[in-house]
Amino acid sequence: MYYPKSQIKTNLITNGKEFVYRSDNQPYSGSYWKTSDGKYYSGKNPNDKPIFELILAPLPQPEVTSSIQPTVRIVPQEGLVNSYLTLKGININNPPVLLSPVYALTIPTQADYENGAFTRYFCKQNTQYIYLEISQDTFRKLVDDDASIDSKNYIPFTINWTLTGNSKEEVANTNLSIVSTTSRQLNLMGLTQYFKDYSLYYKG
């Protein structure tokens, strides 16, 4: 994700009452930064990874003082909607809670070092250039459109990360080239800036 310095305000602080995570509405406290178009993100600045989008916390609802509790009734829609839900195995009276992808590292094994490379897994938000490294299991769920995860709002992709070479600098340049090519092929603007160390996991 890339924003020109003129379009962001960094090193802001919130006490936990102002923002919640966009993915699950849980309260957020700590450092944050904002963009000129009114969006907020966790961390001190765009280089402080991982980055999560924040939204303004909802206003507290007034307490219900009446002893009579409101009745909530879900009326199922007819026709195509019901057919779709039935095919997807979704109970309209008890809809599933879709989970958002979470940050997770894949650590190379000895076999990976013998091969000289291994696969790292990532996803991107559909509407924003926000990247997140994820586990292989989460990647598979996104690819398979698993009903337990919010696969509609994320694009999964992989990077074949080089581990060995003649020098640390050579490995870093190789990985930078791989990420740059992936960024161009998949139109992943700003992907190269997500990685802080292109020689990560290097072994000479």
C-alpha positions in Angstrom: 0.0 0.0 0.0 1.5 3.4 -1.0 0.4 6.9 -0.2 2.5 10.0 -0.9 3.7 11.7 2.2 1.6 14.8 1.4 -1.6 12.6 1.6 -1.0 11.0 5.0 -0.7 12.1 8.7 1.4 9.8 10.8 2.2 9.0 14.4 -1.3 9.6 15.8 -2.5 8.0 19.0 -5.9 6.7 20.1 -6.9 5.5 23.6 -9.1 2.7 22.4 -12.5 4.4 22.4 -12.3 6.1 19.0 -11.6 3.3 16.5 -12.4 -0.4 15.9 -10.9 -2.9 13.5 -12.9 -2.8 10.2 -12.6 -6.7 10.0 -14.3 -7.6 13.3 -15.3 -4.3 15.0 -13.0 -5.0 18.0 -11.7 -1.9 19.8 -8.2 -0.6 18.7 -5.8 1.4 20.8 -2.3 2.7 20.0 -0.6 4.3 17.1 -2.5 5.0 13.8 -2.2 7.1 10.7 -4.8 8.6 8.4 -5.0 9.5 4.7 -6.3 12.6 3.0 -9.4 10.8 1.9 -10.5 10.1 5.5 -9.2 6.5 6.0 -7.4 5.2 9.1 -4.9 2.5 9.5 -3.0 0.8 12.4 0.7 1.5 13.0 2.8 4.7 13.2 3.0 5.0 9.4 2.6 2.9 6.2 5.9 1.1 6.9 4.8 -0.1 10.3 3.5 -3.7 9.4 1.2 -5.4 9.6 -1.4 -2.8 8.7 -5.1 -3.1 9.5 -7.8 -0.8 8.4 -9.7 1.1 11.2 -13.1 2.6 11.3 -14.7 5.0 13.7 -16.3 3.2 16.6 -20.1 3.2 16.6 -21.9 5.5 19.0 -23.2 3.7 22.2 -26.9 2.8 22.0 -29.3 4.0 24.7 -30.3 1.4 27.3 -33.8 -0.1 27.0 -35.5 0.8 30.2 -38.8 -0.9 29.4 -39.4 -4.4 30.8 -40.8 -5.4 27.5 -38.0 -6.6 25.2 -38.3 -5.9 21.5 -39.1 -8.9 19.4 -36.7 -9.6 16.5 -38.1 -11.6 13.7 -36.2 -12.7 10.6 -38.5 -13.2 7.7 -36.9 -15.4 5.0 -37.1 -14.1 1.5 -38.7 -16.3 -1.1 -37.5 -17.5 -4.5 -33.9 -17.3 -5.6 -32.5 -16.0 -2.4 -33.8 -19.0 -0.4 -32.6 -21.4 -3.1 -29.1 -19.9 -3.0 -28.9 -20.0 0.8 -30.0 -23.6 0.8 -27.4 -24.6 -1.8 -24.7 -22.9 0.3 -25.9 -24.7 3.4 -26.7 -21.4 5.2 -29.4 -21.3 7.8 -31.1 -17.9 7.5 -32.1 -17.9 11.1 -28.5 -18.6 12.3 -26.1 -17.1 9.6 -22.4 -18.0 10.0 -19.9 -15.5 11.2 -17.3 -14.9 8.4 -13.8 -14.6 9.7 -11.2 -12.2 8.2 -7.7 -13.5 7.3 -5.1 -13.0 10.0 -1.4 -12.4 9.9 0.7 -15.6 10.0 4.2 -16.5 8.9 5.3 -19.7 7.0 8.7 -20.8 8.3 10.9 -22.7 5.9 11.9 -26.3 6.7 15.2 -28.1 6.2 13.7 -29.6 3.1 12.9 -26.1 1.8 16.5 -25.1 2.3 17.6 -28.1 0.4 15.3 -27.1 -2.4 16.6 -23.5 -2.2 13.2 -21.9 -2.1 9.7 -22.2 -0.5 6.2 -20.8 -0.9 4.9 -17.8 1.1 1.2 -17.0 1.2 -0.5 -13.6 1.0 -3.8 -11.9 0.4 -4.9 -8.4 -0.7 -8.1 -6.6 0.1 -10.4 -6.3 -2.9 -10.9 -2.6 -2.8 -7.6 -1.4 -1.3 -3.9 -2.1 -1.7 -3.5 -3.6 1.7 -1.4 -6.8 1.9 -1.2 -9.5 4.6 0.9 -12.6 4.9 -1.2 -15.6 5.9 -1.0 -19.3 6.6 -1.3 -22.0 3.9 -4.5 -23.1 5.5 -6.0 -19.6 5.2 -4.8 -19.3 1.7 -6.5 -22.6 0.7 -9.8 -21.5 2.3 -9.7 -18.2 0.3 -9.0 -20.1 -2.9 -11.7 -22.6 -2.2 -14.2 -20.0 -1.3 -14.7 -21.7 2.1 -17.9 -20.7 3.9 -16.0 -20.0 7.2 -13.9 -17.1 5.9 -14.6 -13.8 4.2 -13.2 -14.9 0.8 -15.3 -12.5 -1.2 -13.3 -9.5 0.0 -9.8 -10.8 -0.4 -7.5 -11.9 -3.3 -5.0 -14.7 -2.4 -1.6 -15.1 -4.1 1.7 -16.8 -3.4 5.4 -15.9 -3.8 8.2 -18.4 -4.4 10.8 -17.1 -1.9 14.5 -17.8 -2.5 16.4 -19.1 0.5 19.9 -19.9 -0.7 22.5 -18.4 -3.0 26.1 -17.2 -3.4 25.5 -14.2 -1.1 22.9 -12.5 0.9 22.8 -9.6 -1.6 22.2 -12.0 -4.5 19.3 -13.6 -2.7 17.8 -10.2 -1.8 18.0 -9.1 -5.4 16.4 -12.4 -6.6 13.5 -12.0 -4.2 13.0 -8.4 -5.1 12.8 -9.4 -8.8 10.3 -12.1 -8.0 8.1 -9.7 -6.0 8.3 -7.0 -8.7 7.3 -9.5 -11.4 4.4 -10.7 -9.3 3.3 -7.1 -8.6 3.2 -6.4 -12.4 1.5 -9.6 -13.4 -1.3 -9.4 -10.8 -1.5 -5.6 -10.7 -0.6 -5.4 -7.0 0.5 -1.8 -6.7 2.9 -1.1 -3.8 3.6 -4.8 -3.1 7.4 -4.3 -3.2 7.1 -1.9 -0.2 5.4 -4.5 2.0 8.6 -6.4 2.4 11.2 -4.9 4.8 13.9 -7.6 4.3 14.3 -9.3 0.9 17.0 -11.6 2.3 14.7 -12.9 5.1 15.5 -16.6 5.9 18.7 -16.5 3.8 21.2 -19.3 4.5 24.5 -19.2 2.7 
